[in-house]
Amino acid sequence: MYFVVLASFILPAIYLSIRLSVAPAVDDEMFQKSDYLLMIVECLLGVVVINIPAVVSRTLKYDIPVFLNILYLIFLYCAIFLGEVESFYYVVPHWDVILHCMSSMMLGIFGYMFVYIINKESAAMNLSPFFVALFAFCFALSIEALWEIYEFTFDGILGLNMQKFRLESGTPLIGRDALGDTMKDIIIDAIGAFTSTTIGFISLKKGRPIMGKGRKKKDDERADEGK
């Protein structure tokens, strides 16, 4: 599944780069340079971020649950290949809302997992379930806020439309309408993060953490045995 999703980023990026290099200098209705640039940037970003779970797993020496890895791959495929390359953001109603809800819930679980591991492994810390849930909620919203900053920055640098401040036809939105998409995303992010962290809070209160006990990496286990 990893390689299928990775290929769905690499192949369109190569194809779109070729199309961009041979496209006419003047844009017309059949060719929008900014759209091509957006697709290429998103695909290249996907090639990088698809490896985040593996990096986090090695750094924390903790096996991320399989269901979370699968959910993450599905999210990337839906957000980048279907959303940008296949234009689902414009074709499918509320596609952006669905993905923001999905991403904020995953980030809530990641934040919960991160602080739970620290709390579990450190004898000097004994954090309450409420604090763990609060940290996870703030962690999820912080990452989503950084994503909005990324979208705003590259919209300005490359003339993209990730924050949907203009219509598909190119007509710019004005006033409150121009802020609508960004504020809607933040509100959905808060709802998704609150949902996942509330589930984590309840499971931790009942003594059944959704992350389970986790496993150390094999080399760490051998080192422990050597001691």
PAZA-269503 format. One line per field, with one value per atom (N, C-alpha, C): x, y, z negated; atom name; residue in three letters; residue number from 1. Coordinates in steps of 0.1 Angstrom, whole numbers. Layout:
REM PAZA-269503
x: c(X, ...)
y: c(Y, ...)
z: c(Z, ...)
atomo: c(CA, ...)
residuo: c(Ala, ...)
num: c(NUM, ...)
REM end
This chain:
REM PAZA-269503
x: c(8, 0, 9, 20, 29, 34, 39, 45, 34, 22, 11, 8, 7, 5, 17, 29, 41, 41, 38, 37, 27, 16, 5, 10, 21, 27, 38, 46, 58, 54, 46, 42, 35, 24, 18, 28, 37, 47, 55, 60, 68, 60, 48, 39, 36, 32, 28, 40, 52, 64, 67, 65, 67, 56, 44, 33, 36, 41, 44, 56, 65, 77, 74, 63, 60, 47, 41, 29, 32, 22, 23, 26, 33, 36, 24, 14, 2, -9, -15, -25, -38, -45, -59, -68, -80, -89, -85, -77, -73, -61, -54, -41, -40, -39, -37, -24, -14, -1, -1, -9, -9, -14, -24, -30, -19, -11, -1, 10, 13, 23, 18, 6, 0, 0, -3, -3, 11, 21, 35, 40, 37, 41, 35, 22, 15, 21, 24, 29, 43, 51, 65, 64, 55, 53, 49, 40, 35, 46, 56, 68, 75, 76, 83, 75, 63, 55, 50, 50, 46, 55, 67, 77, 77, 68, 67, 65, 55, 53, 65, 73, 85, 96, 97, 106, 102, 89, 84, 86, 84, 85, 100, 109, 124, 128, 123, 127, 122, 109, 103, 105, 111, 113, 100, 90, 77, 70, 64, 57, 43, 42, 29, 19, 7, -4, -6, -8, -10, -22, -33, -45, -42, -33, -30, -21, -12, -4, -13, -22, -31, -40, -45, -54, -46, -33, -25, -22, -20, -18, -30, -42, -55, -57, -54, -56, -47, -34, -25, -30, -34, -39, -52, -61, -73, -70, -61, -58, -50, -40, -31, -35, -36, -39, -53, -63, -77, -80, -76, -80, -74, -61, -55, -54, -48, -46, -59, -68, -81, -92, -88, -97, -110, -108, -120, -124, -115, -118, -129, -129, -140, -151, -149, -159, -168, -162, -169, -173, -185, -190, -183, -178, -173, -161, -154, -142, -132, -130, -120, -124, -137, -141, -139, -141, -139, -124, -116, -101, -96, -101, -96, -101, -113, -118, -109, -106, -98, -84, -78, -64, -63, -73, -72, -74, -83, -84, -72, -65, -52, -42, -41, -31, -34, -47, -51, -46, -47, -42, -27, -20, -5, -1, -7, -4, -6, -17, -20, -10, -6, 4, 18, 21, 34, 35, 25, 26, 24, 16, 14, 26, 34, 47, 56, 58, 66, 62, 49, 43, 45, 44, 45, 60, 69, 83, 91, 86, 93, 88, 97, 92, 90, 95, 94, 81, 74, 62, 50, 39, 26, 15, 13, 3, -11, -20, -34, -40, -50, -56, -61, -66, -71, -59, -47, -36, -31, -31, -27, -37, -50, -59, -58, -56, -54, -42, -31, -19, -21, -28, -31, -39, -49, -58, -50, -42, -34, -24, -18, -8, -15, -27, -33, -37, -42, -45, -32, -21, -9, -4, -4, 0, -9, -22, -31, -29, -25, -22, -10, 0, 13, 9, 0, -4, -10, -19, -25, -14, -4, 7, 14, 16, 23, 14, 1, -7, -7, -8, -7, 6, 17, 30, 32, 29, 31, 20, 9, -1, 5, 12, 18, 30, 39, 51, 49, 40, 38, 25, 17, 5, -5, -5, -14, -28, -36, -49, -53, -43, -46, -56, -56, -66, -79, -81, -93, -98, -89, -94, -99, -99, -105, -112, -122, -130, -122, -127, -120, -118, -127, -126, -115, -110, -100, -105, -118, -124, -120, -114, -110, -122, -122, -132, -128, -138, -136, -142, -134, -139, -140, -152, -154, -154, -158, -158, -144, -134, -121, -115, -121, -116, -124, -135, -144, -138, -130, -124, -114, -105, -95, -102, -112, -119, -127, -133, -140, -130, -119, -109, -105, -102, -98, -109, -122, -133, -134, -133, -134, -122, -110, -99, -101, -107, -110, -120, -130, -140, -134, -126, -119, -110, -101, -92, -99, -109, -117, -123, -128, -134, -124, -112, -103, -96, -94, -88, -98, -110, -121, -121, -121, -120, -108, -96, -84, -85, -92, -93, -102, -113, -122, -115, -107, -100, -89, -83, -72, -78, -89, -96, -100, -104, -108, -97, -85, -73, -71, -77, -75, -70, -58, -53, -54, -59, -61, -48, -37, -24, -18, -24, -19, -5, 2, 14, 26, 25, 36, 47, 57, 68, 81, 91, 104, 110, 119, 126, 135, 138, 145, 159, 166, 179, 179, 168, 167, 165, 157, 154, 166, 175, 187, 196, 196, 205, 200, 187, 181, 185, 185, 188, 203, 211, 226, 229, 221, 223, 219)
y: c(-12, 0, 13, 12, 23, 27, 17, 19, 24, 19, 23, 38, 42, 56, 65, 60, 67, 69, 59, 60, 70, 71, 80, 95, 97, 110, 113, 103, 104, 105, 96, 96, 108, 113, 126, 138, 138, 149, 149, 137, 137, 141, 136, 139, 154, 160, 174, 183, 179, 186, 187, 176, 176, 184, 183, 192, 207, 210, 224, 229, 221, 225, 227, 220, 222, 230, 235, 242, 256, 262, 275, 286, 296, 306, 314, 315, 322, 312, 315, 306, 307, 297, 297, 289, 286, 279, 265, 259, 245, 243, 254, 253, 264, 260, 270, 266, 275, 272, 270, 279, 278, 264, 259, 246, 235, 235, 226, 227, 239, 241, 236, 238, 233, 218, 211, 197, 191, 198, 193, 195, 207, 209, 200, 197, 188, 173, 169, 156, 154, 164, 164, 164, 172, 172, 158, 152, 138, 128, 129, 120, 121, 133, 136, 131, 136, 134, 120, 112, 98, 90, 95, 88, 93, 102, 107, 96, 87, 77, 68, 65, 57, 65, 78, 86, 87, 90, 91, 78, 66, 53, 51, 54, 52, 62, 74, 84, 80, 77, 73, 59, 51, 37, 30, 33, 28, 24, 12, 7, 14, 23, 29, 19, 19, 9, 8, -4, -6, 2, 2, 9, 24, 30, 44, 46, 37, 38, 37, 28, 26, 38, 44, 56, 67, 68, 79, 78, 66, 64, 68, 63, 66, 81, 88, 102, 109, 106, 112, 110, 98, 94, 103, 104, 111, 126, 131, 146, 150, 143, 147, 142, 129, 124, 126, 122, 124, 139, 146, 159, 169, 169, 179, 174, 162, 157, 154, 148, 144, 155, 166, 177, 174, 164, 161, 173, 182, 193, 202, 202, 209, 200, 187, 178, 173, 168, 162, 172, 173, 183, 179, 190, 189, 179, 177, 168, 174, 187, 194, 192, 193, 192, 178, 168, 154, 151, 157, 154, 162, 174, 181, 175, 169, 162, 150, 143, 130, 133, 144, 147, 152, 160, 165, 153, 144, 132, 124, 122, 115, 122, 135, 143, 143, 142, 141, 128, 117, 104, 104, 110, 111, 119, 130, 138, 130, 123, 114, 103, 97, 87, 92, 104, 110, 112, 119, 122, 110, 100, 88, 80, 80, 72, 79, 92, 99, 96, 97, 95, 81, 72, 58, 54, 59, 55, 63, 74, 82, 80, 76, 74, 87, 98, 111, 118, 112, 119, 110, 117, 109, 119, 121, 130, 125, 134, 130, 127, 119, 117, 130, 139, 152, 160, 160, 168, 161, 148, 141, 144, 144, 148, 163, 171, 186, 188, 181, 182, 178, 166, 160, 170, 176, 186, 198, 203, 215, 211, 199, 195, 194, 188, 187, 200, 210, 223, 231, 229, 235, 231, 218, 213, 218, 218, 223, 238, 245, 260, 261, 253, 254, 250, 241, 238, 250, 257, 269, 280, 281, 290, 286, 272, 267, 271, 269, 271, 286, 295, 309, 314, 308, 312, 308, 296, 291, 296, 300, 307, 320, 327, 340, 338, 328, 327, 322, 311, 305, 308, 317, 321, 309, 301, 289, 293, 283, 286, 275, 272, 261, 266, 279, 284, 288, 285, 287, 301, 311, 325, 330, 321, 325, 312, 315, 304, 296, 284, 276, 284, 293, 301, 311, 314, 324, 337, 338, 350, 351, 362, 363, 366, 360, 363, 375, 382, 394, 394, 400, 402, 389, 387, 376, 363, 363, 351, 346, 355, 351, 343, 346, 340, 327, 325, 314, 300, 297, 284, 281, 291, 290, 288, 296, 295, 282, 278, 265, 254, 254, 244, 243, 255, 256, 250, 254, 249, 234, 229, 214, 207, 213, 208, 207, 217, 217, 206, 204, 194, 180, 177, 164, 161, 171, 169, 167, 174, 172, 158, 153, 140, 129, 129, 119, 119, 132, 133, 129, 132, 128, 113, 106, 91, 86, 93, 89, 91, 102, 105, 95, 91, 81, 67, 63, 51, 50, 62, 62, 62, 69, 68, 54, 46, 33, 23, 28, 19, 11, 15, 8, 18, 23, 33, 28, 36, 32, 29, 33, 30, 17, 11, -2, 0, -11, -10, -7, -9, -6, -16, -15, -25, -17, -21, -15, -21, -14, -20, -31, -40, -52, -49, -39, -36, -31, -24, -20, -31, -41, -53, -61, -62, -69, -62, -49, -41, -44, -44, -46, -60, -70, -84, -85, -77, -77, -72, -62, -57, -67)
z: c(0, 0, 0, -7, -8, 6, 13, 27, 37, 35, 44, 43, 30, 27, 31, 29, 33, 48, 55, 70, 75, 67, 71, 69, 62, 61, 71, 73, 82, 96, 101, 115, 120, 112, 116, 116, 106, 106, 118, 123, 135, 147, 148, 160, 160, 148, 148, 151, 146, 149, 164, 171, 185, 192, 188, 193, 191, 179, 176, 185, 188, 196, 210, 215, 230, 232, 221, 222, 228, 234, 240, 229, 232, 222, 217, 226, 222, 218, 206, 200, 208, 209, 215, 207, 211, 204, 202, 211, 210, 202, 199, 192, 181, 169, 158, 151, 153, 148, 133, 126, 111, 107, 114, 110, 111, 122, 124, 113, 110, 100, 86, 83, 71, 70, 81, 81, 79, 86, 85, 70, 64, 51, 41, 43, 34, 35, 48, 50, 44, 46, 40, 25, 19, 5, 0, 8, 4, 3, 12, 12, -1, -6, -19, -31, -32, -44, -46, -35, -36, -45, -47, -56, -70, -74, -88, -98, -96, -106, -109, -98, -100, -108, -105, -113, -127, -130, -143, -151, -144, -150, -155, -146, -149, -160, -160, -170, -184, -185, -197, -202, -192, -195, -199, -191, -194, -181, -180, -168, -167, -157, -155, -151, -157, -153, -138, -133, -119, -114, -121, -117, -115, -123, -121, -109, -106, -94, -81, -81, -70, -68, -79, -79, -73, -77, -72, -57, -52, -38, -30, -35, -29, -28, -39, -39, -29, -28, -18, -4, -1, 12, 16, 6, 8, 9, 1, 1, 13, 17, 28, 41, 43, 56, 60, 52, 55, 54, 43, 41, 51, 53, 62, 76, 78, 92, 99, 92, 98, 95, 89, 86, 78, 68, 60, 51, 48, 40, 47, 60, 67, 72, 74, 79, 68, 57, 47, 36, 33, 22, 9, 2, -12, -13, -2, -2, -12, -11, -20, -35, -38, -51, -57, -49, -52, -56, -47, -49, -61, -64, -75, -88, -88, -100, -102, -92, -92, -97, -92, -96, -110, -115, -129, -138, -135, -144, -144, -133, -133, -141, -140, -147, -162, -166, -180, -185, -178, -182, -183, -173, -174, -186, -189, -201, -213, -214, -225, -227, -216, -216, -221, -216, -220, -235, -240, -255, -263, -258, -266, -267, -256, -257, -267, -267, -276, -290, -292, -306, -311, -302, -305, -308, -300, -301, -312, -316, -326, -340, -349, -363, -370, -365, -372, -368, -358, -353, -356, -360, -362, -358, -345, -340, -341, -344, -345, -331, -329, -316, -310, -318, -313, -307, -313, -307, -294, -294, -282, -270, -273, -263, -259, -268, -265, -256, -260, -252, -237, -236, -223, -215, -221, -214, -209, -218, -214, -204, -205, -195, -181, -180, -167, -161, -169, -164, -160, -167, -164, -150, -147, -135, -123, -126, -116, -113, -123, -122, -113, -115, -107, -93, -91, -77, -70, -77, -71, -68, -76, -74, -61, -60, -47, -35, -36, -24, -21, -31, -29, -22, -27, -22, -8, -4, 9, 19, 14, 23, 27, 18, 22, 30, 27, 35, 49, 50, 63, 70, 64, 70, 70, 59, 59, 52, 50, 45, 34, 26, 16, 6, 2, -7, -1, 12, 19, 17, 19, 18, 32, 42, 54, 60, 68, 74, 84, 88, 98, 111, 114, 126, 126, 113, 112, 105, 103, 98, 83, 78, 64, 55, 43, 34, 26, 20, 13, -1, -10, -24, -31, -38, -47, -39, -26, -18, -16, -15, -13, -25, -37, -49, -52, -45, -48, -48, -38, -37, -48, -51, -62, -75, -79, -91, -93, -82, -82, -85, -79, -81, -96, -102, -116, -125, -122, -130, -129, -117, -115, -122, -121, -128, -143, -149, -163, -167, -159, -161, -160, -150, -148, -159, -163, -174, -187, -190, -202, -203, -191, -191, -194, -188, -190, -204, -209, -222, -233, -230, -240, -241, -230, -230, -237, -235, -242, -257, -261, -275, -282, -275, -281, -282, -272, -272, -283, -285, -295, -309, -311, -324, -327, -317, -320, -320, -318, -319, -307, -296, -283, -272, -273, -263, -249, -240, -226, -219, -224, -218, -222, -232, -237, -244, -246, -254, -245, -232, -223, -224, -215, -215, -213, -220, -217, -204, -198, -186, -190, -180, -183, -188, -183, -188, -202, -206, -220, -229, -224, -232, -234, -224, -226, -236, -235, -244, -259, -261, -274, -279, -270, -274, -277, -270, -273, -287, -291, -305, -315)
atomo: c(N, CA, C, N, CA, C, N, CA, C, N, CA, C, N, CA, C, N, CA, C, N, CA, C, N, CA, C, N, CA, C, N, CA, C, N, CA, C, N, CA, C, N, CA, C, N, CA, C, N, CA, C, N, CA, C, N, CA, C, N, CA, C, N, CA, C, N, CA, C, N, CA, C, N, CA, C, N, CA, C, N, CA, C, N, CA, C, N, CA, C, N, CA, C, N, CA, C, N, CA, C, N, CA, C, N, CA, C, N, CA, C, N, CA, C, N, CA, C, N, CA, C, N, CA, C, N, CA, C, N, CA, C, N, CA, C, N, CA, C, N, CA, C, N, CA, C, N, CA, C, N, CA, C, N, CA, C, N, CA, C, N, CA, C, N, CA, C, N, CA, C, N, CA, C, N, CA, C, N, CA, C, N, CA, C, N, CA, C, N, CA, C, N, CA, C, N, CA, C, N, CA, C, N, CA, C, N, CA, C, N, CA, C, N, CA, C, N, CA, C, N, CA, C, N, CA, C, N, CA, C, N, CA, C, N, CA, C, N, CA, C, N, CA, C, N, CA, C, N, CA, C, N, CA, C, N, CA, C, N, CA, C, N, CA, C, N, CA, C, N, CA, C, N, CA, C, N, CA, C, N, CA, C, N, CA, C, N, CA, C, N, CA, C, N, CA, C, N, CA, C, N, CA, C, N, CA, C, N, CA, C, N, CA, C, N, CA, C, N, CA, C, N, CA, C, N, CA, C, N, CA, C, N, CA, C, N, CA, C, N, CA, C, N, CA, C, N, CA, C, N, CA, C, N, CA, C, N, CA, C, N, CA, C, N, CA, C, N, CA, C, N, CA, C, N, CA, C, N, CA, C, N, CA, C, N, CA, C, N, CA, C, N, CA, C, N, CA, C, N, CA, C, N, CA, C, N, CA, C, N, CA, C, N, CA, C, N, CA, C, N, CA, C, N, CA, C, N, CA, C, N, CA, C, N, CA, C, N, CA, C, N, CA, C, N, CA, C, N, CA, C, N, CA, C, N, CA, C, N, CA, C, N, CA, C, N, CA, C, N, CA, C, N, CA, C, N, CA, C, N, CA, C, N, CA, C, N, CA, C, N, CA, C, N, CA, C, N, CA, C, N, CA, C, N, CA, C, N, CA, C, N, CA, C, N, CA, C, N, CA, C, N, CA, C, N, CA, C, N, CA, C, N, CA, C, N, CA, C, N, CA, C, N, CA, C, N, CA, C, N, CA, C, N, CA, C, N, CA, C, N, CA, C, N, CA, C, N, CA, C, N, CA, C, N, CA, C, N, CA, C, N, CA, C, N, CA, C, N, CA, C, N, CA, C, N, CA, C, N, CA, C, N, CA, C, N, CA, C, N, CA, C, N, CA, C, N, CA, C, N, CA, C, N, CA, C, N, CA, C, N, CA, C, N, CA, C, N, CA, C, N, CA, C, N, CA, C, N, CA, C, N, CA, C, N, CA, C, N, CA, C, N, CA, C, N, CA, C, N, CA, C, N, CA, C, N, CA, C, N, CA, C, N, CA, C, N, CA, C, N, CA, C, N, CA, C, N, CA, C, N, CA, C, N, CA, C, N, CA, C, N, CA, C, N, CA, C, N, CA, C, N, CA, C, N, CA, C, N, CA, C, N, CA, C, N, CA, C, N, CA, C, N, CA, C, N, CA, C, N, CA, C, N, CA, C, N, CA, C, N, CA, C, N, CA, C, N, CA, C, N, CA, C, N, CA, C, N, CA, C, N, CA, C, N, CA, C, N, CA, C, N, CA, C)
residuo: c(Met, Met, Met, Tyr, Tyr, Tyr, Phe, Phe, Phe, Val, Val, Val, Val, Val, Val, Leu, Leu, Leu, Ala, Ala, Ala, Ser, Ser, Ser, Phe, Phe, Phe, Ile, Ile, Ile, Leu, Leu, Leu, Pro, Pro, Pro, Ala, Ala, Ala, Ile, Ile, Ile, Tyr, Tyr, Tyr, Leu, Leu, Leu, Ser, Ser, Ser, Ile, Ile, Ile, Arg, Arg, Arg, Leu, Leu, Leu, Ser, Ser, Ser, Val, Val, Val, Ala, Ala, Ala, Pro, Pro, Pro, Ala, Ala, Ala, Val, Val, Val, Asp, Asp, Asp, Asp, Asp, Asp, Glu, Glu, Glu, Met, Met, Met, Phe, Phe, Phe, Gln, Gln, Gln, Lys, Lys, Lys, Ser, Ser, Ser, Asp, Asp, Asp, Tyr, Tyr, Tyr, Leu, Leu, Leu, Leu, Leu, Leu, Met, Met, Met, Ile, Ile, Ile, Val, Val, Val, Glu, Glu, Glu, Cys, Cys, Cys, Leu, Leu, Leu, Leu, Leu, Leu, Gly, Gly, Gly, Val, Val, Val, Val, Val, Val, Val, Val, Val, Ile, Ile, Ile, Asn, Asn, Asn, Ile, Ile, Ile, Pro, Pro, Pro, Ala, Ala, Ala, Val, Val, Val, Val, Val, Val, Ser, Ser, Ser, Arg, Arg, Arg, Thr, Thr, Thr, Leu, Leu, Leu, Lys, Lys, Lys, Tyr, Tyr, Tyr, Asp, Asp, Asp, Ile, Ile, Ile, Pro, Pro, Pro, Val, Val, Val, Phe, Phe, Phe, Leu, Leu, Leu, Asn, Asn, Asn, Ile, Ile, Ile, Leu, Leu, Leu, Tyr, Tyr, Tyr, Leu, Leu, Leu, Ile, Ile, Ile, Phe, Phe, Phe, Leu, Leu, Leu, Tyr, Tyr, Tyr, Cys, Cys, Cys, Ala, Ala, Ala, Ile, Ile, Ile, Phe, Phe, Phe, Leu, Leu, Leu, Gly, Gly, Gly, Glu, Glu, Glu, Val, Val, Val, Glu, Glu, Glu, Ser, Ser, Ser, Phe, Phe, Phe, Tyr, Tyr, Tyr, Tyr, Tyr, Tyr, Val, Val, Val, Val, Val, Val, Pro, Pro, Pro, His, His, His, Trp, Trp, Trp, Asp, Asp, Asp, Val, Val, Val, Ile, Ile, Ile, Leu, Leu, Leu, His, His, His, Cys, Cys, Cys, Met, Met, Met, Ser, Ser, Ser, Ser, Ser, Ser, Met, Met, Met, Met, Met, Met, Leu, Leu, Leu, Gly, Gly, Gly, Ile, Ile, Ile, Phe, Phe, Phe, Gly, Gly, Gly, Tyr, Tyr, Tyr, Met, Met, Met, Phe, Phe, Phe, Val, Val, Val, Tyr, Tyr, Tyr, Ile, Ile, Ile, Ile, Ile, Ile, Asn, Asn, Asn, Lys, Lys, Lys, Glu, Glu, Glu, Ser, Ser, Ser, Ala, Ala, Ala, Ala, Ala, Ala, Met, Met, Met, Asn, Asn, Asn, Leu, Leu, Leu, Ser, Ser, Ser, Pro, Pro, Pro, Phe, Phe, Phe, Phe, Phe, Phe, Val, Val, Val, Ala, Ala, Ala, Leu, Leu, Leu, Phe, Phe, Phe, Ala, Ala, Ala, Phe, Phe, Phe, Cys, Cys, Cys, Phe, Phe, Phe, Ala, Ala, Ala, Leu, Leu, Leu, Ser, Ser, Ser, Ile, Ile, Ile, Glu, Glu, Glu, Ala, Ala, Ala, Leu, Leu, Leu, Trp, Trp, Trp, Glu, Glu, Glu, Ile, Ile, Ile, Tyr, Tyr, Tyr, Glu, Glu, Glu, Phe, Phe, Phe, Thr, Thr, Thr, Phe, Phe, Phe, Asp, Asp, Asp, Gly, Gly, Gly, Ile, Ile, Ile, Leu, Leu, Leu, Gly, Gly, Gly, Leu, Leu, Leu, Asn, Asn, Asn, Met, Met, Met, Gln, Gln, Gln, Lys, Lys, Lys, Phe, Phe, Phe, Arg, Arg, Arg, Leu, Leu, Leu, Glu, Glu, Glu, Ser, Ser, Ser, Gly, Gly, Gly, Thr, Thr, Thr, Pro, Pro, Pro, Leu, Leu, Leu, Ile, Ile, Ile, Gly, Gly, Gly, Arg, Arg, Arg, Asp, Asp, Asp, Ala, Ala, Ala, Leu, Leu, Leu, Gly, Gly, Gly, Asp, Asp, Asp, Thr, Thr, Thr, Met, Met, Met, Lys, Lys, Lys, Asp, Asp, Asp, Ile, Ile, Ile, Ile, Ile, Ile, Ile, Ile, Ile, Asp, Asp, Asp, Ala, Ala, Ala, Ile, Ile, Ile, Gly, Gly, Gly, Ala, Ala, Ala, Phe, Phe, Phe, Thr, Thr, Thr, Ser, Ser, Ser, Thr, Thr, Thr, Thr, Thr, Thr, Ile, Ile, Ile, Gly, Gly, Gly, Phe, Phe, Phe, Ile, Ile, Ile, Ser, Ser, Ser, Leu, Leu, Leu, Lys, Lys, Lys, Lys, Lys, Lys, Gly, Gly, Gly, Arg, Arg, Arg, Pro, Pro, Pro, Ile, Ile, Ile, Met, Met, Met, Gly, Gly, Gly, Lys, Lys, Lys, Gly, Gly, Gly, Arg, Arg, Arg, Lys, Lys, Lys, Lys, Lys, Lys, Lys, Lys, Lys, Asp, Asp, Asp, Asp, Asp, Asp, Glu, Glu, Glu, Arg, Arg, Arg, Ala, Ala, Ala, Asp, Asp, Asp, Glu, Glu, Glu, Gly, Gly, Gly, Lys, Lys, Lys)
num: c(1, 1, 1, 2, 2, 2, 3, 3, 3, 4, 4, 4, 5, 5, 5, 6, 6, 6, 7, 7, 7, 8, 8, 8, 9, 9, 9, 10, 10, 10, 11, 11, 11, 12, 12, 12, 13, 13, 13, 14, 14, 14, 15, 15, 15, 16, 16, 16, 17, 17, 17, 18, 18, 18, 19, 19, 19, 20, 20, 20, 21, 21, 21, 22, 22, 22, 23, 23, 23, 24, 24, 24, 25, 25, 25, 26, 26, 26, 27, 27, 27, 28, 28, 28, 29, 29, 29, 30, 30, 30, 31, 31, 31, 32, 32, 32, 33, 33, 33, 34, 34, 34, 35, 35, 35, 36, 36, 36, 37, 37, 37, 38, 38, 38, 39, 39, 39, 40, 40, 40, 41, 41, 41, 42, 42, 42, 43, 43, 43, 44, 44, 44, 45, 45, 45, 46, 46, 46, 47, 47, 47, 48, 48, 48, 49, 49, 49, 50, 50, 50, 51, 51, 51, 52, 52, 52, 53, 53, 53, 54, 54, 54, 55, 55, 55, 56, 56, 56, 57, 57, 57, 58, 58, 58, 59, 59, 59, 60, 60, 60, 61, 61, 61, 62, 62, 62, 63, 63, 63, 64, 64, 64, 65, 65, 65, 66, 66, 66, 67, 67, 67, 68, 68, 68, 69, 69, 69, 70, 70, 70, 71, 71, 71, 72, 72, 72, 73, 73, 73, 74, 74, 74, 75, 75, 75, 76, 76, 76, 77, 77, 77, 78, 78, 78, 79, 79, 79, 80, 80, 80, 81, 81, 81, 82, 82, 82, 83, 83, 83, 84, 84, 84, 85, 85, 85, 86, 86, 86, 87, 87, 87, 88, 88, 88, 89, 89, 89, 90, 90, 90, 91, 91, 91, 92, 92, 92, 93, 93, 93, 94, 94, 94, 95, 95, 95, 96, 96, 96, 97, 97, 97, 98, 98, 98, 99, 99, 99, 100, 100, 100, 101, 101, 101, 102, 102, 102, 103, 103, 103, 104, 104, 104, 105, 105, 105, 106, 106, 106, 107, 107, 107, 108, 108, 108, 109, 109, 109, 110, 110, 110, 111, 111, 111, 112, 112, 112, 113, 113, 113, 114, 114, 114, 115, 115, 115, 116, 116, 116, 117, 117, 117, 118, 118, 118, 119, 119, 119, 120, 120, 120, 121, 121, 121, 122, 122, 122, 123, 123, 123, 124, 124, 124, 125, 125, 125, 126, 126, 126, 127, 127, 127, 128, 128, 128, 129, 129, 129, 130, 130, 130, 131, 131, 131, 132, 132, 132, 133, 133, 133, 134, 134, 134, 135, 135, 135, 136, 136, 136, 137, 137, 137, 138, 138, 138, 139, 139, 139, 140, 140, 140, 141, 141, 141, 142, 142, 142, 143, 143, 143, 144, 144, 144, 145, 145, 145, 146, 146, 146, 147, 147, 147, 148, 148, 148, 149, 149, 149, 150, 150, 150, 151, 151, 151, 152, 152, 152, 153, 153, 153, 154, 154, 154, 155, 155, 155, 156, 156, 156, 157, 157, 157, 158, 158, 158, 159, 159, 159, 160, 160, 160, 161, 161, 161, 162, 162, 162, 163, 163, 163, 164, 164, 164, 165, 165, 165, 166, 166, 166, 167, 167, 167, 168, 168, 168, 169, 169, 169, 170, 170, 170, 171, 171, 171, 172, 172, 172, 173, 173, 173, 174, 174, 174, 175, 175, 175, 176, 176, 176, 177, 177, 177, 178, 178, 178, 179, 179, 179, 180, 180, 180, 181, 181, 181, 182, 182, 182, 183, 183, 183, 184, 184, 184, 185, 185, 185, 186, 186, 186, 187, 187, 187, 188, 188, 188, 189, 189, 189, 190, 190, 190, 191, 191, 191, 192, 192, 192, 193, 193, 193, 194, 194, 194, 195, 195, 195, 196, 196, 196, 197, 197, 197, 198, 198, 198, 199, 199, 199, 200, 200, 200, 201, 201, 201, 202, 202, 202, 203, 203, 203, 204, 204, 204, 205, 205, 205, 206, 206, 206, 207, 207, 207, 208, 208, 208, 209, 209, 209, 210, 210, 210, 211, 211, 211, 212, 212, 212, 213, 213, 213, 214, 214, 214, 215, 215, 215, 216, 216, 216, 217, 217, 217, 218, 218, 218, 219, 219, 219, 220, 220, 220, 221, 221, 221, 222, 222, 222, 223, 223, 223, 224, 224, 224, 225, 225, 225, 226, 226, 226, 227, 227, 227)
REM end
